[in-house]
Amino acid sequence: MNKVPNSTSLYRYTSIPVLLDMLQNDRLFLSNPDNWKDKTDAHFLKEHSKSKIVKALCFFEKNETSHYWELYAKQGCMITFNTKLLLANIDKKLSNGVLEYGRISYKKQNKFKYETQKDKLPFIKQLRYKGEKEFRIVWTGEKEEKEGASIYIEPKSIERIIISGDIKEELAKSLKDVIYTIAKDTFDGKVLYSWLYDNKVWKKRINP
């Protein structure tokens, strides 16, 4: 597949432990589709891989929304990546398997033709998911690395980190200190707190 998205940024919602591991080790682990809630989507990836191991990592081309927070990172964070820098070195630490990436194509059930689209199965979803604007990285191989399938994250590719508004502001401040300690000056001014659920500027529109 290997098609670069139109957007200059990609957004990944994840947990705090995953964030800290990424900062410490410059990596993001790909997940097993068997653990996904969307069993239809998982079935497409498993069919594509046949008897091989398949792992995937999902991003979005849309910025912050309450829907994404609730589903993927209620007590977590959103990481914004520079698309070009993210994709430039993702295979740096991979020594086996095949890595593909691309935008998800959303299809109506009666428009999906297996024989003509079977090579694109990891990048096809039901039309009802179209609003997600998902971008996906897929790894397929006979054997994983000892620690699991992961992609290399170039620190410079991280444009900003937003901490969930569901985390208390005092705790978010402590988390910011931890991030700055791990990454030193790399993310100075780039770690923010989400005001989506308590937007003070928006509230002032009523009481300026």
PyMOL commands that set and color helices and strands:
alter all, ss='L'
color gray80, all
select helices_A, chain A and resi 16-25+33-35+39-49+66-72+83-88+109-111+114-123+127-132+155-157+169-183+200-203
alter helices_A, ss='H'
color red, helices_A
select strands_A, chain A and resi 9-14+27-29+53-60+77-82+98-103+105-107+124-126+134-141+150-152+158-163+191-193
alter strands_A, ss='S'
color yellow, strands_A
deselect
rebuild
show_as cartoon
